[in-house]
Amino acid sequence: MGLVKKRSVTIRGHRTSYSLEQPFYDDLVTISLTRNMPLAALVAEIDEKRPRDSNLSSALRLYVLDWAKGKQD
């Protein structure tokens, strides 16, 4: 699937990072374009809704998976 790449984003005023394989990142970009929102805003939305005992990278992967299965808008 590809190497994992670490990326940084600012969410609610603080910097954080997440690690994703390129296909997951590409799909996140596609989702943000489809929803007409900045990628950072999409990541912040996913971060806000994720269970506190899960990490951001996993939450992003699960969001992309749900989107691919038609479970997300």
CHARMM-style PDB file with segment names, atoms N, HN, CA, C and O in Angstrom:
ATOM      1  N   MET     1       0.827  -1.187   0.000  1.00  0.00      PROA
ATOM      2  CA  MET     1       0.000   0.000   0.000  1.00  0.00      PROA
ATOM      3  C   MET     1       0.869   1.248   0.000  1.00  0.00      PROA
ATOM      4  O   MET     1       0.405   2.313  -0.408  1.00  0.00      PROA
ATOM      5  N   GLY     2       2.064   1.153   0.426  1.00  0.00      PROA
ATOM      6  HN  GLY     2       2.442   0.288   0.757  1.00  0.00      PROA
ATOM      7  CA  GLY     2       2.942   2.309   0.406  1.00  0.00      PROA
ATOM      8  C   GLY     2       3.473   2.640   1.774  1.00  0.00      PROA
ATOM      9  O   GLY     2       2.990   2.157   2.798  1.00  0.00      PROA
ATOM     10  N   LEU     3       4.473   3.472   1.757  1.00  0.00      PROA
ATOM     11  HN  LEU     3       4.865   3.865   0.925  1.00  0.00      PROA
ATOM     12  CA  LEU     3       5.085   3.887   3.007  1.00  0.00      PROA
ATOM     13  C   LEU     3       4.209   4.887   3.742  1.00  0.00      PROA
ATOM     14  O   LEU     3       3.461   5.656   3.139  1.00  0.00      PROA
ATOM     15  N   VAL     4       4.324   4.852   5.032  1.00  0.00      PROA
ATOM     16  HN  VAL     4       4.932   4.228   5.522  1.00  0.00      PROA
ATOM     17  CA  VAL     4       3.596   5.794   5.882  1.00  0.00      PROA
ATOM     18  C   VAL     4       4.358   7.112   5.890  1.00  0.00      PROA
ATOM     19  O   VAL     4       5.579   7.129   6.050  1.00  0.00      PROA
ATOM     20  N   LYS     5       3.645   8.206   5.720  1.00  0.00      PROA
ATOM     21  HN  LYS     5       2.653   8.193   5.591  1.00  0.00      PROA
ATOM     22  CA  LYS     5       4.257   9.532   5.750  1.00  0.00      PROA
ATOM     23  C   LYS     5       3.616  10.352   6.859  1.00  0.00      PROA
ATOM     24  O   LYS     5       2.392  10.387   6.993  1.00  0.00      PROA
ATOM     25  N   LYS     6       4.447  11.006   7.643  1.00  0.00      PROA
ATOM     26  HN  LYS     6       5.441  10.977   7.533  1.00  0.00      PROA
ATOM     27  CA  LYS     6       3.967  11.844   8.736  1.00  0.00      PROA
ATOM     28  C   LYS     6       3.661  13.241   8.199  1.00  0.00      PROA
ATOM     29  O   LYS     6       4.440  13.812   7.437  1.00  0.00      PROA
ATOM     30  N   ARG     7       2.507  13.783   8.613  1.00  0.00      PROA
ATOM     31  HN  ARG     7       1.873  13.319   9.232  1.00  0.00      PROA
ATOM     32  CA  ARG     7       2.089  15.120   8.191  1.00  0.00      PROA
ATOM     33  C   ARG     7       1.671  15.915   9.420  1.00  0.00      PROA
ATOM     34  O   ARG     7       1.260  15.344  10.431  1.00  0.00      PROA
ATOM     35  N   SER     8       1.777  17.225   9.327  1.00  0.00      PROA
ATOM     36  HN  SER     8       2.111  17.689   8.506  1.00  0.00      PROA
ATOM     37  CA  SER     8       1.395  18.106  10.429  1.00  0.00      PROA
ATOM     38  C   SER     8       0.209  18.959  10.035  1.00  0.00      PROA
ATOM     39  O   SER     8       0.017  19.289   8.864  1.00  0.00      PROA
ATOM     40  N   VAL     9      -0.586  19.311  11.038  1.00  0.00      PROA
ATOM     41  HN  VAL     9      -0.430  19.044  11.989  1.00  0.00      PROA
ATOM     42  CA  VAL     9      -1.766  20.139  10.818  1.00  0.00      PROA
ATOM     43  C   VAL     9      -2.024  20.938  12.087  1.00  0.00      PROA
ATOM     44  O   VAL     9      -1.673  20.504  13.184  1.00  0.00      PROA
ATOM     45  N   THR    10      -2.635  22.101  11.936  1.00  0.00      PROA
ATOM     46  HN  THR    10      -2.920  22.454  11.045  1.00  0.00      PROA
ATOM     47  CA  THR    10      -3.053  22.885  13.090  1.00  0.00      PROA
ATOM     48  C   THR    10      -4.545  22.681  13.298  1.00  0.00      PROA
ATOM     49  O   THR    10      -5.348  22.928  12.399  1.00  0.00      PROA
ATOM     50  N   ILE    11      -4.907  22.226  14.495  1.00  0.00      PROA
ATOM     51  HN  ILE    11      -4.255  22.025  15.226  1.00  0.00      PROA
ATOM     52  CA  ILE    11      -6.299  21.977  14.848  1.00  0.00      PROA
ATOM     53  C   ILE    11      -6.624  22.791  16.091  1.00  0.00      PROA
ATOM     54  O   ILE    11      -5.984  22.647  17.133  1.00  0.00      PROA
ATOM     55  N   ARG    12      -7.628  23.646  15.963  1.00  0.00      PROA
ATOM     56  HN  ARG    12      -8.148  23.763  15.117  1.00  0.00      PROA
ATOM     57  CA  ARG    12      -8.049  24.488  17.082  1.00  0.00      PROA
ATOM     58  C   ARG    12      -6.857  25.187  17.761  1.00  0.00      PROA
ATOM     59  O   ARG    12      -6.772  25.268  18.986  1.00  0.00      PROA
ATOM     60  N   GLY    13      -5.956  25.679  16.928  1.00  0.00      PROA
ATOM     61  HN  GLY    13      -6.025  25.612  15.933  1.00  0.00      PROA
ATOM     62  CA  GLY    13      -4.844  26.482  17.432  1.00  0.00      PROA
ATOM     63  C   GLY    13      -3.618  25.725  17.891  1.00  0.00      PROA
ATOM     64  O   GLY    13      -2.650  26.353  18.320  1.00  0.00      PROA
ATOM     65  N   HSD    14      -3.614  24.391  17.821  1.00  0.00      PROA
ATOM     66  HN  HSD    14      -4.401  23.881  17.472  1.00  0.00      PROA
ATOM     67  CA  HSD    14      -2.394  23.677  18.211  1.00  0.00      PROA
ATOM     68  C   HSD    14      -1.960  22.725  17.105  1.00  0.00      PROA
ATOM     69  O   HSD    14      -2.781  22.154  16.388  1.00  0.00      PROA
ATOM     70  N   ARG    15      -0.647  22.574  16.991  1.00  0.00      PROA
ATOM     71  HN  ARG    15       0.020  23.038  17.574  1.00  0.00      PROA
ATOM     72  CA  ARG    15      -0.077  21.697  15.969  1.00  0.00      PROA
ATOM     73  C   ARG    15      -0.145  20.259  16.446  1.00  0.00      PROA
ATOM     74  O   ARG    15       0.116  19.959  17.611  1.00  0.00      PROA
ATOM     75  N   THR    16      -0.496  19.384  15.532  1.00  0.00      PROA
ATOM     76  HN  THR    16      -0.707  19.628  14.586  1.00  0.00      PROA
ATOM     77  CA  THR    16      -0.475  17.952  15.804  1.00  0.00      PROA
ATOM     78  C   THR    16      -0.045  17.256  14.524  1.00  0.00      PROA
ATOM     79  O   THR    16       0.033  17.878  13.464  1.00  0.00      PROA
ATOM     80  N   SER    17       0.229  15.987  14.625  1.00  0.00      PROA
ATOM     81  HN  SER    17       0.166  15.482  15.485  1.00  0.00      PROA
ATOM     82  CA  SER    17       0.641  15.261  13.433  1.00  0.00      PROA
ATOM     83  C   SER    17      -0.122  13.953  13.332  1.00  0.00      PROA
ATOM     84  O   SER    17      -0.672  13.447  14.310  1.00  0.00      PROA
ATOM     85  N   TYR    18      -0.137  13.431  12.137  1.00  0.00      PROA
ATOM     86  HN  TYR    18       0.309  13.841  11.342  1.00  0.00      PROA
ATOM     87  CA  TYR    18      -0.740  12.128  11.869  1.00  0.00      PROA
ATOM     88  C   TYR    18       0.101  11.440  10.811  1.00  0.00      PROA
ATOM     89  O   TYR    18       0.816  12.089  10.047  1.00  0.00      PROA
ATOM     90  N   SER    19       0.008  10.133  10.776  1.00  0.00      PROA
ATOM     91  HN  SER    19      -0.573   9.606  11.396  1.00  0.00      PROA
ATOM     92  CA  SER    19       0.775   9.342   9.816  1.00  0.00      PROA
ATOM     93  C   SER    19      -0.182   8.509   8.988  1.00  0.00      PROA
ATOM     94  O   SER    19      -0.995   7.755   9.522  1.00  0.00      PROA
ATOM     95  N   LEU    20      -0.074   8.656   7.664  1.00  0.00      PROA
ATOM     96  HN  LEU    20       0.587   9.269   7.230  1.00  0.00      PROA
ATOM     97  CA  LEU    20      -0.952   7.922   6.753  1.00  0.00      PROA
ATOM     98  C   LEU    20      -0.175   7.419   5.546  1.00  0.00      PROA
ATOM     99  O   LEU    20       0.809   8.025   5.122  1.00  0.00      PROA
ATOM    100  N   GLU    21      -0.633   6.309   5.008  1.00  0.00      PROA
ATOM    101  HN  GLU    21      -1.433   5.817   5.352  1.00  0.00      PROA
ATOM    102  CA  GLU    21      -0.132   5.845   3.735  1.00  0.00      PROA
ATOM    103  C   GLU    21      -0.690   6.774   2.653  1.00  0.00      PROA
ATOM    104  O   GLU    21      -1.758   7.361   2.825  1.00  0.00      PROA
ATOM    105  N   GLN    22       0.028   6.903   1.549  1.00  0.00      PROA
ATOM    106  HN  GLN    22       0.896   6.426   1.409  1.00  0.00      PROA
ATOM    107  CA  GLN    22      -0.353   7.842   0.490  1.00  0.00      PROA
ATOM    108  C   GLN    22      -1.782   7.646  -0.020  1.00  0.00      PROA
ATOM    109  O   GLN    22      -2.477   8.642  -0.221  1.00  0.00      PROA
ATOM    110  N   PRO    23      -2.260   6.409  -0.242  1.00  0.00      PROA
ATOM    111  CA  PRO    23      -3.641   6.262  -0.726  1.00  0.00      PROA
ATOM    112  C   PRO    23      -4.687   6.833   0.236  1.00  0.00      PROA
ATOM    113  O   PRO    23      -5.686   7.401  -0.206  1.00  0.00      PROA
ATOM    114  N   PHE    24      -4.466   6.688   1.544  1.00  0.00      PROA
ATOM    115  HN  PHE    24      -3.654   6.227   1.902  1.00  0.00      PROA
ATOM    116  CA  PHE    24      -5.399   7.266   2.511  1.00  0.00      PROA
ATOM    117  C   PHE    24      -5.356   8.791   2.446  1.00  0.00      PROA
ATOM    118  O   PHE    24      -6.394   9.452   2.492  1.00  0.00      PROA
ATOM    119  N   TYR    25      -4.148   9.343   2.338  1.00  0.00      PROA
ATOM    120  HN  TYR    25      -3.305   8.807   2.301  1.00  0.00      PROA
ATOM    121  CA  TYR    25      -4.006  10.788   2.242  1.00  0.00      PROA
ATOM    122  C   TYR    25      -4.684  11.306   0.972  1.00  0.00      PROA
ATOM    123  O   TYR    25      -5.397  12.309   1.004  1.00  0.00      PROA
ATOM    124  N   ASP    26      -4.453  10.612  -0.142  1.00  0.00      PROA
ATOM    125  HN  ASP    26      -3.874   9.797  -0.168  1.00  0.00      PROA
ATOM    126  CA  ASP    26      -5.073  11.030  -1.403  1.00  0.00      PROA
ATOM    127  C   ASP    26      -6.594  11.040  -1.293  1.00  0.00      PROA
ATOM    128  O   ASP    26      -7.250  11.955  -1.791  1.00  0.00      PROA
ATOM    129  N   ASP    27      -7.153  10.026  -0.642  1.00  0.00      PROA
ATOM    130  HN  ASP    27      -6.621   9.283  -0.238  1.00  0.00      PROA
ATOM    131  CA  ASP    27      -8.608   9.991  -0.465  1.00  0.00      PROA
ATOM    132  C   ASP    27      -9.091  11.101   0.454  1.00  0.00      PROA
ATOM    133  O   ASP    27     -10.161  11.662   0.219  1.00  0.00      PROA
ATOM    134  N   LEU    28      -8.337  11.433   1.488  1.00  0.00      PROA
ATOM    135  HN  LEU    28      -7.467  10.977   1.679  1.00  0.00      PROA
ATOM    136  CA  LEU    28      -8.725  12.555   2.354  1.00  0.00      PROA
ATOM    137  C   LEU    28      -8.776  13.853   1.558  1.00  0.00      PROA
ATOM    138  O   LEU    28      -9.693  14.657   1.729  1.00  0.00      PROA
ATOM    139  N   VAL    29      -7.796  14.052   0.695  1.00  0.00      PROA
ATOM    140  HN  VAL    29      -7.052  13.399   0.556  1.00  0.00      PROA
ATOM    141  CA  VAL    29      -7.787  15.251  -0.152  1.00  0.00      PROA
ATOM    142  C   VAL    29      -9.020  15.253  -1.056  1.00  0.00      PROA
ATOM    143  O   VAL    29      -9.676  16.284  -1.205  1.00  0.00      PROA
ATOM    144  N   THR    30      -9.335  14.116  -1.654  1.00  0.00      PROA
ATOM    145  HN  THR    30      -8.802  13.278  -1.532  1.00  0.00      PROA
ATOM    146  CA  THR    30     -10.511  14.001  -2.506  1.00  0.00      PROA
ATOM    147  C   THR    30     -11.787  14.315  -1.734  1.00  0.00      PROA
ATOM    148  O   THR    30     -12.659  15.028  -2.232  1.00  0.00      PROA
ATOM    149  N   ILE    31     -11.896  13.785  -0.521  1.00  0.00      PROA
ATOM    150  HN  ILE    31     -11.187  13.207  -0.116  1.00  0.00      PROA
ATOM    151  CA  ILE    31     -13.075  14.035   0.310  1.00  0.00      PROA
ATOM    152  C   ILE    31     -13.192  15.527   0.623  1.00  0.00      PROA
ATOM    153  O   ILE    31     -14.278  16.102   0.536  1.00  0.00      PROA
ATOM    154  N   SER    32     -12.075  16.145   0.984  1.00  0.00      PROA
ATOM    155  HN  SER    32     -11.194  15.678   1.055  1.00  0.00      PROA
ATOM    156  CA  SER    32     -12.130  17.571   1.324  1.00  0.00      PROA
ATOM    157  C   SER    32     -12.537  18.400   0.106  1.00  0.00      PROA
ATOM    158  O   SER    32     -13.285  19.369   0.241  1.00  0.00      PROA
ATOM    159  N   LEU    33     -12.056  18.030  -1.077  1.00  0.00      PROA
ATOM    160  HN  LEU    33     -11.449  17.243  -1.187  1.00  0.00      PROA
ATOM    161  CA  LEU    33     -12.449  18.745  -2.293  1.00  0.00      PROA
ATOM    162  C   LEU    33     -13.921  18.515  -2.600  1.00  0.00      PROA
ATOM    163  O   LEU    33     -14.630  19.446  -2.984  1.00  0.00      PROA
ATOM    164  N   THR    34     -14.382  17.285  -2.434  1.00  0.00      PROA
ATOM    165  HN  THR    34     -13.806  16.529  -2.122  1.00  0.00      PROA
ATOM    166  CA  THR    34     -15.789  16.954  -2.666  1.00  0.00      PROA
ATOM    167  C   THR    34     -16.699  17.736  -1.731  1.00  0.00      PROA
ATOM    168  O   THR    34     -17.779  18.181  -2.121  1.00  0.00      PROA
ATOM    169  N   ARG    35     -16.248  17.894  -0.497  1.00  0.00      PROA
ATOM    170  HN  ARG    35     -15.371  17.532  -0.181  1.00  0.00      PROA
ATOM    171  CA  ARG    35     -17.046  18.619   0.502  1.00  0.00      PROA
ATOM    172  C   ARG    35     -16.776  20.119   0.472  1.00  0.00      PROA
ATOM    173  O   ARG    35     -17.358  20.876   1.248  1.00  0.00      PROA
ATOM    174  N   ASN    36     -15.887  20.546  -0.431  1.00  0.00      PROA
ATOM    175  HN  ASN    36     -15.414  19.931  -1.062  1.00  0.00      PROA
ATOM    176  CA  ASN    36     -15.550  21.965  -0.595  1.00  0.00      PROA
ATOM    177  C   ASN    36     -15.079  22.587   0.718  1.00  0.00      PROA
ATOM    178  O   ASN    36     -15.551  23.646   1.133  1.00  0.00      PROA
ATOM    179  N   MET    37     -14.134  21.897   1.358  1.00  0.00      PROA
ATOM    180  HN  MET    37     -13.751  21.037   1.022  1.00  0.00      PROA
ATOM    181  CA  MET    37     -13.594  22.399   2.614  1.00  0.00      PROA
ATOM    182  C   MET    37     -12.089  22.160   2.635  1.00  0.00      PROA
ATOM    183  O   MET    37     -11.604  21.227   1.995  1.00  0.00      PROA
ATOM    184  N   PRO    38     -11.349  22.986   3.360  1.00  0.00      PROA
ATOM    185  CA  PRO    38      -9.910  22.763   3.476  1.00  0.00      PROA
ATOM    186  C   PRO    38      -9.617  21.418   4.154  1.00  0.00      PROA
ATOM    187  O   PRO    38     -10.384  20.953   4.997  1.00  0.00      PROA
ATOM    188  N   LEU    39      -8.514  20.816   3.776  1.00  0.00      PROA
ATOM    189  HN  LEU    39      -7.890  21.193   3.091  1.00  0.00      PROA
ATOM    190  CA  LEU    39      -8.123  19.537   4.362  1.00  0.00      PROA
ATOM    191  C   LEU    39      -7.994  19.659   5.877  1.00  0.00      PROA
ATOM    192  O   LEU    39      -8.423  18.766   6.607  1.00  0.00      PROA
ATOM    193  N   ALA    40      -7.408  20.753   6.356  1.00  0.00      PROA
ATOM    194  HN  ALA    40      -7.059  21.479   5.762  1.00  0.00      PROA
ATOM    195  CA  ALA    40      -7.240  20.934   7.800  1.00  0.00      PROA
ATOM    196  C   ALA    40      -8.589  20.956   8.516  1.00  0.00      PROA
ATOM    197  O   ALA    40      -8.701  20.457   9.635  1.00  0.00      PROA
ATOM    198  N   ALA    41      -9.610  21.528   7.882  1.00  0.00      PROA
ATOM    199  HN  ALA    41      -9.519  21.934   6.973  1.00  0.00      PROA
ATOM    200  CA  ALA    41     -10.943  21.564   8.494  1.00  0.00      PROA
ATOM    201  C   ALA    41     -11.542  20.166   8.564  1.00  0.00      PROA
ATOM    202  O   ALA    41     -12.196  19.821   9.548  1.00  0.00      PROA
ATOM    203  N   LEU    42     -11.327  19.360   7.532  1.00  0.00      PROA
ATOM    204  HN  LEU    42     -10.796  19.641   6.732  1.00  0.00      PROA
ATOM    205  CA  LEU    42     -11.817  17.985   7.543  1.00  0.00      PROA
ATOM    206  C   LEU    42     -11.118  17.180   8.635  1.00  0.00      PROA
ATOM    207  O   LEU    42     -11.762  16.437   9.375  1.00  0.00      PROA
ATOM    208  N   VAL    43      -9.814  17.330   8.729  1.00  0.00      PROA
ATOM    209  HN  VAL    43      -9.290  17.934   8.128  1.00  0.00      PROA
ATOM    210  CA  VAL    43      -9.059  16.619   9.770  1.00  0.00      PROA
ATOM    211  C   VAL    43      -9.546  17.053  11.150  1.00  0.00      PROA
ATOM    212  O   VAL    43      -9.696  16.218  12.042  1.00  0.00      PROA
ATOM    213  N   ALA    44      -9.791  18.342  11.336  1.00  0.00      PROA
ATOM    214  HN  ALA    44      -9.668  19.021  10.612  1.00  0.00      PROA
ATOM    215  CA  ALA    44     -10.287  18.841  12.624  1.00  0.00      PROA
ATOM    216  C   ALA    44     -11.660  18.259  12.944  1.00  0.00      PROA
ATOM    217  O   ALA    44     -11.931  17.912  14.093  1.00  0.00      PROA
ATOM    218  N   GLU    45     -12.525  18.151  11.944  1.00  0.00      PROA
ATOM    219  HN  GLU    45     -12.305  18.433  11.010  1.00  0.00      PROA
ATOM    220  CA  GLU    45     -13.857  17.583  12.143  1.00  0.00      PROA
ATOM    221  C   GLU    45     -13.761  16.116  12.566  1.00  0.00      PROA
ATOM    222  O   GLU    45     -14.453  15.680  13.486  1.00  0.00      PROA
ATOM    223  N   ILE    46     -12.909  15.371  11.895  1.00  0.00      PROA
ATOM    224  HN  ILE    46     -12.347  15.725  11.147  1.00  0.00      PROA
ATOM    225  CA  ILE    46     -12.721  13.962  12.229  1.00  0.00      PROA
ATOM    226  C   ILE    46     -12.127  13.833  13.626  1.00  0.00      PROA
ATOM    227  O   ILE    46     -12.532  12.969  14.405  1.00  0.00      PROA
ATOM    228  N   ASP    47     -11.171  14.691  13.935  1.00  0.00      PROA
ATOM    229  HN  ASP    47     -10.842  15.392  13.302  1.00  0.00      PROA
ATOM    230  CA  ASP    47     -10.533  14.665  15.259  1.00  0.00      PROA
ATOM    231  C   ASP    47     -11.555  14.941  16.356  1.00  0.00      PROA
ATOM    232  O   ASP    47     -11.536  14.298  17.405  1.00  0.00      PROA
ATOM    233  N   GLU    48     -12.435  15.886  16.113  1.00  0.00      PROA
ATOM    234  HN  GLU    48     -12.450  16.408  15.261  1.00  0.00      PROA
ATOM    235  CA  GLU    48     -13.434  16.259  17.124  1.00  0.00      PROA
ATOM    236  C   GLU    48     -14.409  15.111  17.413  1.00  0.00      PROA
ATOM    237  O   GLU    48     -14.877  14.959  18.542  1.00  0.00      PROA
ATOM    238  N   LYS    49     -14.708  14.314  16.397  1.00  0.00      PROA
ATOM    239  HN  LYS    49     -14.328  14.437  15.480  1.00  0.00      PROA
ATOM    240  CA  LYS    49     -15.700  13.246  16.539  1.00  0.00      PROA
ATOM    241  C   LYS    49     -15.110  11.906  16.976  1.00  0.00      PROA
ATOM    242  O   LYS    49     -15.855  10.994  17.337  1.00  0.00      PROA
ATOM    243  N   ARG    50     -13.790  11.777  16.949  1.00  0.00      PROA
ATOM    244  HN  ARG    50     -13.186  12.518  16.656  1.00  0.00      PROA
ATOM    245  CA  ARG    50     -13.194  10.472  17.259  1.00  0.00      PROA
ATOM    246  C   ARG    50     -13.250  10.187  18.752  1.00  0.00      PROA
ATOM    247  O   ARG    50     -13.218  11.106  19.570  1.00  0.00      PROA
ATOM    248  N   PRO    51     -13.333   8.906  19.102  1.00  0.00      PROA
ATOM    249  CA  PRO    51     -13.267   8.551  20.527  1.00  0.00      PROA
ATOM    250  C   PRO    51     -11.911   8.976  21.110  1.00  0.00      PROA
ATOM    251  O   PRO    51     -10.883   8.835  20.448  1.00  0.00      PROA
ATOM    252  N   ARG    52     -11.905   9.472  22.293  1.00  0.00      PROA
ATOM    253  HN  ARG    52     -12.741   9.587  22.831  1.00  0.00      PROA
ATOM    254  CA  ARG    52     -10.667   9.971  22.905  1.00  0.00      PROA
ATOM    255  C   ARG    52      -9.634   8.881  23.140  1.00  0.00      PROA
ATOM    256  O   ARG    52      -8.452   9.178  23.316  1.00  0.00      PROA
ATOM    257  N   ASP    53     -10.061   7.618  23.145  1.00  0.00      PROA
ATOM    258  HN  ASP    53     -11.021   7.376  23.003  1.00  0.00      PROA
ATOM    259  CA  ASP    53      -9.090   6.548  23.362  1.00  0.00      PROA
ATOM    260  C   ASP    53      -8.519   6.004  22.049  1.00  0.00      PROA
ATOM    261  O   ASP    53      -7.796   5.008  22.052  1.00  0.00      PROA
ATOM    262  N   SER    54      -8.843   6.658  20.925  1.00  0.00      PROA
ATOM    263  HN  SER    54      -9.431   7.468  20.923  1.00  0.00      PROA
ATOM    264  CA  SER    54      -8.265   6.265  19.642  1.00  0.00      PROA
ATOM    265  C   SER    54      -7.319   7.362  19.171  1.00  0.00      PROA
ATOM    266  O   SER    54      -7.414   8.509  19.608  1.00  0.00      PROA
ATOM    267  N   ASN    55      -6.409   6.998  18.278  1.00  0.00      PROA
ATOM    268  HN  ASN    55      -6.331   6.067  17.923  1.00  0.00      PROA
ATOM    269  CA  ASN    55      -5.491   8.037  17.805  1.00  0.00      PROA
ATOM    270  C   ASN    55      -6.001   8.638  16.493  1.00  0.00      PROA
ATOM    271  O   ASN    55      -6.835   8.049  15.805  1.00  0.00      PROA
ATOM    272  N   LEU    56      -5.488   9.805  16.168  1.00  0.00      PROA
ATOM    273  HN  LEU    56      -4.810  10.284  16.726  1.00  0.00      PROA
ATOM    274  CA  LEU    56      -5.965  10.550  15.010  1.00  0.00      PROA
ATOM    275  C   LEU    56      -5.717   9.793  13.714  1.00  0.00      PROA
ATOM    276  O   LEU    56      -6.592   9.757  12.849  1.00  0.00      PROA
ATOM    277  N   SER    57      -4.563   9.198  13.564  1.00  0.00      PROA
ATOM    278  HN  SER    57      -3.852   9.227  14.266  1.00  0.00      PROA
ATOM    279  CA  SER    57      -4.257   8.469  12.329  1.00  0.00      PROA
ATOM    280  C   SER    57      -5.265   7.352  12.078  1.00  0.00      PROA
ATOM    281  O   SER    57      -5.745   7.183  10.957  1.00  0.00      PROA
ATOM    282  N   SER    58      -5.579   6.604  13.108  1.00  0.00      PROA
ATOM    283  HN  SER    58      -5.189   6.742  14.018  1.00  0.00      PROA
ATOM    284  CA  SER    58      -6.571   5.533  12.969  1.00  0.00      PROA
ATOM    285  C   SER    58      -7.940   6.098  12.625  1.00  0.00      PROA
ATOM    286  O   SER    58      -8.645   5.550  11.777  1.00  0.00      PROA
ATOM    287  N   ALA    59      -8.318   7.184  13.274  1.00  0.00      PROA
ATOM    288  HN  ALA    59      -7.745   7.629  13.963  1.00  0.00      PROA
ATOM    289  CA  ALA    59      -9.616   7.804  12.999  1.00  0.00      PROA
ATOM    290  C   ALA    59      -9.700   8.269  11.548  1.00  0.00      PROA
ATOM    291  O   ALA    59     -10.749   8.140  10.917  1.00  0.00      PROA
ATOM    292  N   LEU    60      -8.616   8.803  11.020  1.00  0.00      PROA
ATOM    293  HN  LEU    60      -7.764   8.908  11.532  1.00  0.00      PROA
ATOM    294  CA  LEU    60      -8.606   9.240   9.626  1.00  0.00      PROA
ATOM    295  C   LEU    60      -8.757   8.054   8.677  1.00  0.00      PROA
ATOM    296  O   LEU    60      -9.516   8.119   7.710  1.00  0.00      PROA
ATOM    297  N   ARG    61      -8.040   6.984   8.953  1.00  0.00      PROA
ATOM    298  HN  ARG    61      -7.423   6.932   9.738  1.00  0.00      PROA
ATOM    299  CA  ARG    61      -8.157   5.785   8.108  1.00  0.00      PROA
ATOM    300  C   ARG    61      -9.580   5.232   8.131  1.00  0.00      PROA
ATOM    301  O   ARG    61     -10.128   4.871   7.089  1.00  0.00      PROA
ATOM    302  N   LEU    62     -10.171   5.166   9.313  1.00  0.00      PROA
ATOM    303  HN  LEU    62      -9.726   5.459  10.159  1.00  0.00      PROA
ATOM    304  CA  LEU    62     -11.535   4.647   9.427  1.00  0.00      PROA
ATOM    305  C   LEU    62     -12.540   5.557   8.719  1.00  0.00      PROA
ATOM    306  O   LEU    62     -13.503   5.072   8.124  1.00  0.00      PROA
ATOM    307  N   TYR    63     -12.325   6.854   8.779  1.00  0.00      PROA
ATOM    308  HN  TYR    63     -11.543   7.249   9.262  1.00  0.00      PROA
ATOM    309  CA  TYR    63     -13.203   7.792   8.080  1.00  0.00      PROA
ATOM    310  C   TYR    63     -13.140   7.551   6.572  1.00  0.00      PROA
ATOM    311  O   TYR    63     -14.169   7.488   5.899  1.00  0.00      PROA
ATOM    312  N   VAL    64     -11.917   7.417   6.053  1.00  0.00      PROA
ATOM    313  HN  VAL    64     -11.081   7.469   6.600  1.00  0.00      PROA
ATOM    314  CA  VAL    64     -11.745   7.153   4.621  1.00  0.00      PROA
ATOM    315  C   VAL    64     -12.405   5.833   4.241  1.00  0.00      PROA
ATOM    316  O   VAL    64     -13.063   5.744   3.205  1.00  0.00      PROA
ATOM    317  N   LEU    65     -12.235   4.821   5.061  1.00  0.00      PROA
ATOM    318  HN  LEU    65     -11.700   4.893   5.903  1.00  0.00      PROA
ATOM    319  CA  LEU    65     -12.849   3.525   4.791  1.00  0.00      PROA
ATOM    320  C   LEU    65     -14.380   3.650   4.760  1.00  0.00      PROA
ATOM    321  O   LEU    65     -15.028   3.126   3.854  1.00  0.00      PROA
ATOM    322  N   ASP    66     -14.945   4.337   5.741  1.00  0.00      PROA
ATOM    323  HN  ASP    66     -14.418   4.762   6.477  1.00  0.00      PROA
ATOM    324  CA  ASP    66     -16.393   4.534   5.762  1.00  0.00      PROA
ATOM    325  C   ASP    66     -16.848   5.312   4.525  1.00  0.00      PROA
ATOM    326  O   ASP    66     -17.876   4.987   3.929  1.00  0.00      PROA
ATOM    327  N   TRP    67     -16.094   6.325   4.144  1.00  0.00      PROA
ATOM    328  HN  TRP    67     -15.260   6.588   4.628  1.00  0.00      PROA
ATOM    329  CA  TRP    67     -16.421   7.120   2.951  1.00  0.00      PROA
ATOM    330  C   TRP    67     -16.404   6.227   1.710  1.00  0.00      PROA
ATOM    331  O   TRP    67     -17.305   6.304   0.875  1.00  0.00      PROA
ATOM    332  N   ALA    68     -15.387   5.386   1.592  1.00  0.00      PROA
ATOM    333  HN  ALA    68     -14.655   5.323   2.270  1.00  0.00      PROA
ATOM    334  CA  ALA    68     -15.270   4.504   0.432  1.00  0.00      PROA
ATOM    335  C   ALA    68     -16.434   3.514   0.370  1.00  0.00      PROA
ATOM    336  O   ALA    68     -16.851   3.102  -0.712  1.00  0.00      PROA
ATOM    337  N   LYS    69     -16.947   3.141   1.529  1.00  0.00      PROA
ATOM    338  HN  LYS    69     -16.608   3.476   2.408  1.00  0.00      PROA
ATOM    339  CA  LYS    69     -18.080   2.216   1.584  1.00  0.00      PROA
ATOM    340  C   LYS    69     -19.419   2.941   1.483  1.00  0.00      PROA
ATOM    341  O   LYS    69     -20.474   2.309   1.520  1.00  0.00      PROA
ATOM    342  N   GLY    70     -19.377   4.277   1.355  1.00  0.00      PROA
ATOM    343  HN  GLY    70     -18.520   4.791   1.326  1.00  0.00      PROA
ATOM    344  CA  GLY    70     -20.613   5.046   1.207  1.00  0.00      PROA
ATOM    345  C   GLY    70     -21.290   5.392   2.513  1.00  0.00      PROA
ATOM    346  O   GLY    70     -22.472   5.735   2.525  1.00  0.00      PROA
ATOM    347  N   LYS    71     -20.553   5.306   3.630  1.00  0.00      PROA
ATOM    348  HN  LYS    71     -19.592   5.027   3.620  1.00  0.00      PROA
ATOM    349  CA  LYS    71     -21.150   5.584   4.937  1.00  0.00      PROA
ATOM    350  C   LYS    71     -20.931   7.011   5.411  1.00  0.00      PROA
ATOM    351  O   LYS    71     -21.467   7.405   6.447  1.00  0.00      PROA
ATOM    352  N   GLN    72     -20.158   7.788   4.676  1.00  0.00      PROA
ATOM    353  HN  GLN    72     -19.722   7.468   3.834  1.00  0.00      PROA
ATOM    354  CA  GLN    72     -19.901   9.194   5.013  1.00  0.00      PROA
ATOM    355  C   GLN    72     -20.343  10.045   3.842  1.00  0.00      PROA
ATOM    356  O   GLN    72     -20.376   9.579   2.703  1.00  0.00      PROA
ATOM    357  N   ASP    73     -20.694  11.334   4.130  1.00  0.00      PROA
ATOM    358  HN  ASP    73     -20.667  11.713   5.056  1.00  0.00      PROA
ATOM    359  CA  ASP    73     -21.061  12.230   3.035  1.00  0.00      PROA
ATOM    360  C   ASP    73     -19.855  12.894   2.453  1.00  0.00      PROA
ATOM    361  OT1 ASP    73     -19.977  13.685   1.517  1.00  0.00      PROA
TER     362      ASP     73
END
